[in-house]
Amino acid sequence: MHNLMELSFTMAKILSGEKLAKSILASLKKRKKKPKALAVVQVGSNKVSQKYIAEKKRVAKDIGVKFQLVSLPKNVSFKTIESRVLSLSKDRRVAGIVVQLPLPSKLNTQKVLDLIPPEKDVDVLSSSSFAEFALGRLQILPPTVAAISHLLKAAKKDIAGKKAVVVGAGRLVGLPTAVWLAQQGAEVSLVQKETKNPASVIAKADIVVSGVGKPNLIVGSMIKKGAVVIDAGTSVEGAVTVGDVETESVSKKASFLSPVPGGVGPLTVACLLNNLYAIHR
């Protein structure tokens, strides 16, 4: 009995994104003035992307926002994408535009994202929107960053002065999260493929955020005792969605853990819809 109690005591507290997401969406659902539609442009097919698109559609419908999916083939030309995004940009019924990532490798991803006008860029992925965010002048946060901010607030952990490590430098998670954590006063280290001895860097962190999309990338032996660990990496193995963090071992070292599924994912979708309302005129 003593051993069981001791084990329970050392396990990390789970930060549920689902609970926070439900609260945000319940608030949006009550608002009388609603944006008319969210448009998502998908190029080709990707298992993780399909999952998130389905969730965006479900959530939008639930809170009374129309959802428009523009599906384009993998071999589509840039000119065709440009034409479709321009059409959505001019459509007054469309309040927000999302280009679902990742895009096929033959396309210049940033060039495609830069087609989204700032006033409809709910993902904060165009160069102009990201620059405004990085300068602290944007009224909204990138959805994943907003989700992470909610989770850290729920953990009641100060960010200023803490050592934070962000694993992966992708557009959706790593890069914007590193920028935001630095804005909050954290000492930020970004771990990428080129980083030498990444485990030693991660081991010093009070806050760890991973967004690579590689199962079991982060294990308990890498984690500083009492650290806050947020898993924002998603991949699909068979029909199962998994994250970067090996939950069992990490939960024995961390004080708080936001796992996959049920953590950043559903909260990011809620924050995306919250952005749609925020920029809606």
FENBELRA-V249849 format. One record per pair of residues at least 6 apart in sequence whose ideal C-beta (glycine too) atoms are under 6 Angstrom apart, sorted by the first residue. I is the first residue (numbers start at 1). GAP is how many residues later the second one is. D is the distance in Angstrom with one decimal. If there is no record, write none. Layout:
i = <I;I>
gap = <GAP;GAP>
d = <D;D>
//
This chain:
i = <10;11;12;12;12;12;13;14;15;15;15;15;17;17;17;17;18;18;20;20;21;21;21;24;24;25;25;28;28;29;34;35;35;35;35;36;36;36;37;37;37;37;38;38;38;38;38;39;39;39;39;40;40;40;40;41;41;42;42;43;43;43;44;44;47;48;48;49;55;56;57;59;59;60;70;74;81;82;85;88;88;89;95;95;96;96;96;97;97;98;99;99;103;113;113;114;114;116;118;118;121;122;122;122;124;124;124;132;134;140;140;142;143;143;143;144;144;144;145;145;145;146;147;147;147;147;148;148;151;151;155;155;157;159;159;160;162;162;162;163;163;163;163;164;164;164;164;165;165;165;165;165;165;166;166;166;166;166;167;167;167;168;168;168;169;169;169;170;173;173;174;177;178;178;181;182;189;191;191;199;202;202;203;203;205;206;207;208;208;209;209;210;210;210;210;211;211;212;212;213;213;213;214;215;215;216;217;218;218;219;219;220;220;220;220;223;223;223;225;226;227;228;229;229;229;230;231;231;231;231;231;232;233;233;234;235;241;243;247;251>
gap = <242;240;239;242;244;245;243;243;136;139;241;243;246;247;249;250;244;248;130;247;245;246;249;246;250;38;245;35;249;34;30;30;60;241;245;30;57;59;29;31;56;57;22;27;29;58;238;29;49;55;58;13;29;58;60;29;58;29;58;29;33;60;30;60;189;186;188;51;214;213;10;210;214;7;14;30;31;33;30;6;9;28;181;185;24;26;180;19;23;25;13;14;6;12;13;12;13;10;10;11;8;150;153;154;6;9;18;6;45;135;138;34;125;128;129;28;29;124;31;32;35;125;117;120;121;124;29;82;79;107;73;101;71;25;27;25;24;44;45;24;41;42;43;17;22;24;43;24;26;36;37;40;43;8;11;12;24;43;24;43;45;6;43;44;6;21;23;41;38;59;37;32;10;12;7;6;12;7;10;23;6;20;19;21;22;21;21;19;21;21;23;8;21;23;34;21;22;21;32;20;21;22;30;20;27;30;27;26;27;27;30;29;30;32;33;27;30;31;28;29;27;28;21;25;28;28;12;13;14;28;29;32;10;11;26;7;20;17;12;6>
d = <5.9;5.3;4.3;4.1;5.7;4.1;5.2;6.0;4.8;5.6;5.4;4.0;4.4;5.6;5.1;3.5;5.2;5.0;5.1;5.3;4.4;4.7;3.8;4.3;5.6;5.7;5.2;5.0;5.8;4.4;5.4;5.9;3.4;5.1;3.9;6.0;4.6;5.9;4.0;5.4;5.2;5.0;5.3;5.8;5.7;5.0;5.7;4.3;4.9;4.8;5.1;5.8;5.3;4.7;5.7;4.6;4.9;5.2;4.6;4.8;5.9;5.3;3.5;5.2;4.3;5.3;5.7;5.1;5.1;5.7;4.6;5.4;6.0;4.3;5.6;5.2;5.8;5.7;4.2;5.0;5.2;5.0;5.7;4.9;5.3;3.8;4.4;5.0;4.6;5.3;5.8;5.8;5.0;4.5;5.2;5.0;5.3;4.9;5.4;5.2;4.4;5.8;4.3;5.1;6.0;5.3;4.2;4.3;5.3;4.5;5.1;4.3;4.7;4.2;4.2;5.7;5.2;5.0;4.9;5.6;4.7;3.8;5.0;3.9;4.4;5.1;5.9;5.8;5.8;5.0;5.4;4.4;5.4;4.1;5.0;3.3;5.2;4.1;5.7;5.1;5.6;5.1;5.1;4.7;4.1;5.0;4.1;4.9;5.9;5.9;5.2;3.9;5.2;5.2;5.2;4.5;5.3;5.0;4.6;4.1;5.8;4.1;4.5;4.1;5.2;5.6;5.3;5.9;2.8;4.7;5.1;5.3;5.2;5.1;5.0;4.8;5.5;4.7;5.7;4.9;6.0;4.6;5.7;5.7;5.9;5.7;5.0;5.8;4.7;4.7;6.0;5.3;5.8;5.1;4.0;4.1;5.1;4.8;5.3;4.7;5.9;4.7;5.8;5.8;4.8;4.5;4.3;5.4;4.6;4.6;5.2;3.0;4.9;5.6;4.9;5.6;4.2;5.7;5.4;4.6;5.2;4.5;5.6;4.5;4.9;4.5;3.9;5.5;4.1;5.5;4.9;4.3;5.2;3.4;5.8;5.8;5.0;2.8;5.1;5.3>
//
